[in-house]
Amino acid sequence: MTGVKPRSAAALIGGTLAGVAGWDLWQRRHTILRNYPIVGHLRFILEAVGPELRQYIVTDNDEEKPFSRDQRRWVYTSSKLTNRYFGFGTDNNLEQVANYPIFKHSAFPVSGRPGESDHPDPAAALPAAKVLGGARGRAKAFRPSSLVNVSGMSFGALSAAAVTALNKGAALAGALHSTGEGGLSPYHLNGADLVWQIGTGYFGCRDADGAFSLPRLIDRVAATPSIRAIEIKLSQGAKPGLGGMLPGAKVTTEIAAIRGVPAGVDCRSPAAHSAFHDVDGLLELAEMQEHRLLQT
């Protein structure tokens, strides 16, 4: 087996570099190469691969125009007929860029007693300032006993064990537990007061065609004393204008029964409501719900 000797290789490399340097000094087209022979080529190499470096290393997922990397990823995935159900969230620093208010609470609020303001008291209550339903004089208006509560996360997106743990924790803390739009499951019934969230899919209160069903909502509320409020979710928070999707592979028999949808079939949350189409319609739906609930 033959090969190039080390000295011959060094001579070949040295001769090549000398030739490149001589060409750089002789040519009149690029001042950079005349001033910086050999090294100047690195500038042109980096310039050539600059778009790739920015695309995959420097640029954020939602920066590029006219289509961001996240948007292109969705197109590529769709064209390959693979799973395209992923969230269109944001990587932006909303606190600095959009000036969103950020609420930072204390895990151990102070007691409020004179002379003890610097000493946390884990047993101190932190009730909400707002009375739910108070602004419109609802018959069952109430002040939540806790300012910090559990936001909506659906059974289906979360497991039974996770929903159970959240509900038991909310009961211990005296906090409200929002069901999320996935319907009311048995795992939400572990002691905490509930906010039943109703989204565009009307899970748990829909008819066979997927439309909102007031009788089914009334039956569910009447059978669940722990429901303290009903929350109407206007759209998908992370995917506004797009709706949501729970792939059919995740729609088990249990989830299908709770949501009132076929098992094993993609479960879609539409982008908009069908029970109302404007602010007046939303208020009419809320008034109708309260009127019928008070009659039961």
N, C-alpha and C positions, 0 to 999 in steps of 0.2 A: 504494500500500500504506500503510495507516494503522496507527498504534500509539499507545500511551500515552506521553505526554511524561515525561521524567525527573522533572520537578517534580511532575507529577500522580501518578506512581507513588510517589514519596517521601511525598507527602501522604496517599495511600491507605494505605500501610504504616503511617505514623505514626498515622493515625486509627484503624486496626485495633488496633494495640498499645495505644493510649490507651483504646479501648473495652474490650479484654481486661483492662487494668490496673484500670479503673474497676469492672468486674464482679468482679474478684478482691477488691477492697477492700470492695465492698458485700455480697458473699455471706457467709453465716455457716456454711457446711457444712464448709469446709476451712481450718483454721488456717494451714497452710503457705502457701496462696495469699494469705491476708490479710497474712501477715508478709513474704512474698516474691512480690509480684505478677509475673506473666509468668514469671520464672525458676522459680517453684515448679512450673510445668507440666512442666519437664524431669524432675523427680523422678517424676512419674506416668508419663511416657513411658518412662523407664528401667525402672520397675517393670513396665510392661506387656510390654516386650520382654526382660525379665530371663531368663526360661526359655530363650529362643532363644540369648541371649548365653552363658549357662552351658553349653548343650548343644553349641554349635559352637565356642566359644572357650575356655571355662574348664575344663569337665569333661573328665576323661580318658576314654579309650575303654572302660574297664571299671568306671567308678564308679557309674553310675546304677542305680536299682532300680525295678521288679523285674527289668528286663532292661537290660543294658549296651548301649552303642552297637555294640560288636562283635557281640553276639548279635542285635540288631535288623537289622544289616547282612546277616547270614546269612539271616534270615527274608525280608527284602525281596528279596535276590538269588534265593532259592528261588522266591518267588512270581512273579518275572519270567522264570523258566526260563532264567536265565543261569548262568555258571560260578560255582558256590558252593564250589569246592575251594580254600579258603585256610586258613591256620593259625590256631588258637585259642591263640596265645601270650599272653604277659603283658607289660604295660607297667610293672608294679610294680618298685620298687627292692628286689629281694629281699635285697640285702646289709643294708639298714637295716630294712625292714619285717619280714621273716621271719627275720632273723638267720642266714642261710645262711653257712656257712664259705666264704670265698673264698681260693683258692690262687693266690698270685702268685709265679711262678718268675722266675729270672734268665736272660736270654738268654745270658749269659757267666758261668757259675759260677766261684767262686774255686777256686784249685788245691788248697788245703788243706795246702800245704807250710809248715813253720815259717818265719815271717818274711815270707811272701808272701800272707797272708790278705787283704790289701787290693788285690791285683792280680789281675784276672780272667784266667783261662786258658781260651781257647775249646776247647782239647783235653781239658779235664778231664772225666772221666766223672761222670754223675749217675745212678747206678743206682737202681732202685726198692727200697724196703725190704721190700715184700711179695713172697713167693714164690707165684706162681700155681699153685694145686693143692696147695700145701704143707699147708694145714690139714686136708685129707682124704687126704693121703698118695698123691696121684696118681702113677702110674708115670712120667709124663713132666712132672712139676712142674719149673718153672724160674723164675729171678729175671730179670725184664726188665732189660735193660742200660741202659734210660733211664727216668727218672721221668716225663718229658714225652713223650707219644705222640700219634698222630693219631687223633682220635675218629671214630666211625662216620658217614660221609657216602656215600650210595649212588651207584653208577653208575646214571644215570637222573635223579637229582636233580642230579648233577654230570656234566660232559662227560667224554669220553675223555681230552682233553688235561689237564683238571684232575686226574683220578684218576692219570694217569701222572706228573704233576709231584709230587703228594703222595707217591706211592710211591717215586719216585726220591729225593725229599728225605728221606723216612723212612729209606731205605737209607743215605744219606750220614750221617745223624745217629745211626744205630744205634737207631732208635726202632721201635716196633710200629705197624702201620697197620691200623686196623679197617676192614673192608670196608663197613660199613653193611648194612642188611637187604636191599639190592637184589641180592644174589647176588655171586658171585665172577667178575669179568670178566678178560679178558686184560690189561687195563690195570693190574690189581693185581699183575702178575707182573713187576715191574721191579727186583727185588732186595731189597725190604724183607720182614722177617718179618711175617706176617699174623695178625690175629685175625678169624676168620670169624664175622660176626654173623648170627644166625638169628632172624628176627622171626616175627610171627604169620602171615605169608604163606608162610613156609618156602621162599623163593625159592632155587632151586638144589638143593633137597633135598625136593621135593614130588612127589606122584604126579599123575596126570591130573585128579583131583578136587580138588587143592589141599591134600590132607592130608600130614602129615609122612611122609617116606620115609627110613628108616634106611639101606637099601641104597644109595640115591643119595648120601646124606651120606658113607658109607664110601668109595664109589668116588671121590668128589670129593677127599676128604682124602688118600686113597692116591695120587692123581695129582698132588697139590700139596704138595711137601715144605715149602714156605715157610709153610704154616699151622701156627702154634705153639699156638694155643688156639682154642676155640669159645666164643662168647659168646651166651647166650640172652637176647634182648631181650624184656622182659616186656610192654611196651606202648609206644605212641607217646609219647615224652617231652613233646612240645609239645601233644599232643592226647589226654590220658589219657581213656580211656573212649569215645573216638570212632573210633579207627582212623585210617588214612591212605588217600590216593587219589592214584594217578598217572593223570591223564586219558589216555584212549585215544589222543588226538592225539600224545602224547609216547611212547607205547609202540611204538617202532620194531621192525623185524624183529630187530635185534641185541639190544635190550633184552629182547624177548620170548623169544629163544633162551636168554639167560643166566638169566632168571628162571623159565623153564618155563611161560609164560603165552601166551595168544593175542595176536598182534600187532594193534594198532589198537583194542583193547578196554580199557575202564577197568580198571586194575590195583589191586585193593583189598588193603590190609593190615587184617585184621579187628581189632576192639578187644581181643580176647582170644585166647589159644592154644586150639587144639583137641586138641593132643597131650597136654595135662595140664590139670588144673583146680584144683590146690592145691599146697602146698609139698611134700608127700610125692610127688605125681606128678611135680613138677619134678625132685626128687632121683632118683627112679627112672629118669627119662629120661636124666639125666646119667650115672648109673651104667651104664645099658644101653649108652649110646654108648661110654663108655670100655672096657667089657668087649669089645664087638664090634670096636672099633678096635685093641685090643691083639692080637686074634686074626688081624688081617690082616698 
